[in-house]
Amino acid sequence: MHFLQKNWYNKSEIEDFRQDIYERVLEAAETQIPDRAKPFLFSTARNLLIDRLRREAIVPIEAVADLDMLGVAADEPGPDRTLFARDLLRRLQAALDQLAPRCREAVVLKRIEGLSQREIAARMGISEQAVANHVAHGMCVLADMVYGEHDDARSAQ
């Protein structure tokens, strides 16, 4: 609960998040019990928060029928959003620079260049499972470093 309270802006949704996390953990445990429960629980919580942020960032087109009615230019973000985006990009670049070289390469090829796991595996000369592991680990470390508190020891793995 402390993790959720620290990492989510809307305190009234914390109890719902807790139930959603329990549900996801229970569903995952029905197929396989995790070796380490606490890290699994926190990874599930972090992933749920990220999913919710992604969903909230998407505005359905029906919500805004006429952009002219808003009185703002749709193509030009305000100075506060520009500053926030630049800061986020700086933090992301710093986090990418701290990833292990192979992990960084896999993340960049997958998330920035948009290559499939098969294409990345062929390019890097590793298995598709190794690519999946590199990308998953890299994304977790990046999320921790960019959006939350991070542990430098974990990011060095």
C-alpha positions as CSV (number, residue, x, y, z in Angstrom):
1,M,0.0,0.0,0.0
2,H,2.9,2.3,0.7
3,F,4.3,1.7,-2.8
4,L,0.9,2.6,-4.3
5,Q,0.4,5.7,-2.2
6,K,3.8,6.9,-3.1
7,N,3.5,6.2,-6.9
8,W,-0.1,7.1,-7.7
9,Y,-1.5,10.6,-7.8
10,N,-5.2,9.8,-7.1
11,K,-5.4,8.4,-3.6
12,S,-9.1,7.4,-3.9
13,E,-8.1,4.7,-6.4
14,I,-5.5,3.0,-4.2
15,E,-7.9,0.4,-2.7
16,D,-9.1,-0.5,-6.2
17,F,-5.4,-0.9,-7.3
18,R,-4.8,-3.2,-4.4
19,Q,-7.7,-5.5,-5.5
20,D,-6.6,-5.4,-9.1
21,I,-3.1,-6.4,-8.0
22,Y,-4.4,-9.3,-5.9
23,E,-6.5,-10.4,-8.8
24,R,-3.5,-10.4,-11.2
25,V,-1.3,-12.2,-8.7
26,L,-3.9,-14.8,-8.1
27,E,-4.4,-15.4,-11.8
28,A,-0.7,-15.8,-12.3
29,A,-0.3,-18.1,-9.3
30,E,-3.0,-20.4,-10.8
31,T,-0.6,-21.3,-13.6
32,Q,2.7,-21.1,-11.7
33,I,3.7,-20.0,-8.2
34,P,6.5,-17.4,-8.5
35,D,9.9,-18.2,-7.0
36,R,10.1,-14.8,-5.2
37,A,6.7,-13.5,-4.2
38,K,7.6,-10.0,-3.1
39,P,9.4,-8.9,-6.3
40,F,6.6,-10.5,-8.3
41,L,4.0,-8.5,-6.3
42,F,5.9,-5.2,-6.8
43,S,6.4,-5.9,-10.5
44,T,2.7,-6.6,-10.9
45,A,1.9,-3.4,-9.1
46,R,4.3,-1.3,-11.2
47,N,3.0,-2.8,-14.4
48,L,-0.6,-2.1,-13.4
49,L,0.3,1.5,-12.7
50,I,2.0,1.8,-16.1
51,D,-1.0,0.2,-17.8
52,R,-3.3,2.7,-16.1
53,L,-1.1,5.6,-17.1
54,R,-1.1,4.5,-20.7
55,R,-4.9,4.1,-20.8
56,E,-5.4,7.6,-19.2
57,A,-3.1,9.2,-21.8
58,I,-5.4,8.0,-24.6
59,V,-8.4,10.3,-25.1
60,P,-11.2,8.8,-27.2
61,I,-12.0,10.9,-30.3
62,E,-15.7,11.1,-29.2
63,A,-14.6,13.0,-26.1
64,V,-13.6,16.0,-28.2
65,A,-15.9,16.4,-31.2
66,D,-14.5,19.8,-32.2
67,L,-11.0,20.8,-31.3
68,D,-11.7,24.4,-32.2
69,M,-14.1,24.6,-29.3
70,L,-11.2,24.1,-26.9
71,G,-9.5,27.3,-28.0
72,V,-6.0,25.7,-28.1
73,A,-3.8,24.7,-31.0
74,A,-3.9,20.9,-31.3
75,D,-0.4,20.6,-32.8
76,E,1.4,22.8,-30.3
77,P,1.9,21.7,-26.7
78,G,2.1,24.3,-24.0
79,P,5.4,25.4,-22.5
80,D,4.8,23.3,-19.4
81,R,4.3,20.1,-21.5
82,T,7.3,20.9,-23.6
83,L,9.5,21.3,-20.5
84,F,8.1,18.1,-19.0
85,A,8.7,16.1,-22.2
86,R,12.3,17.4,-22.5
87,D,12.9,16.5,-18.9
88,L,11.4,13.0,-19.4
89,L,13.6,12.5,-22.5
90,R,16.7,13.5,-20.6
91,R,15.8,11.0,-17.8
92,L,15.1,8.3,-20.3
93,Q,18.4,8.9,-22.1
94,A,20.3,8.8,-18.8
95,A,18.5,5.6,-17.9
96,L,19.2,4.0,-21.3
97,D,22.9,4.9,-20.9
98,Q,23.0,3.0,-17.6
99,L,21.7,-0.3,-19.1
100,A,24.0,-3.1,-20.0
101,P,25.1,-2.8,-23.7
102,R,23.2,-5.9,-24.9
103,C,20.1,-5.1,-22.9
104,R,20.2,-1.5,-24.2
105,E,20.6,-2.7,-27.8
106,A,17.6,-5.1,-27.5
107,V,15.4,-2.3,-25.9
108,V,16.3,0.2,-28.6
109,L,15.7,-2.3,-31.4
110,K,12.4,-3.3,-30.0
111,R,10.9,-0.1,-28.6
112,I,12.5,2.6,-30.7
113,E,13.1,0.9,-34.1
114,G,10.1,-1.4,-33.8
115,L,11.8,-4.6,-34.8
116,S,10.2,-8.0,-34.0
117,Q,11.9,-10.4,-31.5
118,R,12.8,-12.6,-34.4
119,E,14.5,-9.8,-36.3
120,I,16.3,-8.6,-33.1
121,A,17.5,-12.2,-32.4
122,A,18.9,-12.6,-35.9
123,R,20.6,-9.2,-35.7
124,M,22.1,-9.8,-32.3
125,G,22.9,-13.4,-32.8
126,I,20.9,-14.6,-29.7
127,S,17.7,-16.6,-29.1
128,E,14.3,-15.0,-29.2
129,Q,13.9,-15.9,-25.5
130,A,17.1,-14.0,-24.7
131,V,15.7,-11.0,-26.6
132,A,12.5,-11.2,-24.6
133,N,14.5,-11.4,-21.4
134,H,16.7,-8.4,-22.3
135,V,13.7,-6.3,-23.3
136,A,11.6,-7.2,-20.2
137,H,14.5,-6.5,-17.8
138,G,15.4,-3.3,-19.6
139,M,11.9,-2.0,-19.6
140,C,11.5,-2.7,-15.9
141,V,14.8,-1.0,-15.1
142,L,13.9,2.0,-17.3
143,A,10.5,2.3,-15.7
144,D,12.0,2.2,-12.2
145,M,14.7,4.8,-13.1
146,V,12.4,7.2,-15.0
147,Y,9.2,7.0,-13.0
148,G,10.2,5.9,-9.6
149,E,12.9,5.3,-7.1
150,H,15.6,3.0,-8.5
151,D,18.3,0.8,-7.1
152,D,21.6,1.3,-8.9
153,A,22.6,-2.3,-8.1
154,R,19.6,-3.6,-9.9
155,S,20.1,-1.4,-13.0
156,A,23.7,-2.7,-13.3
157,Q,22.5,-6.3,-13.8
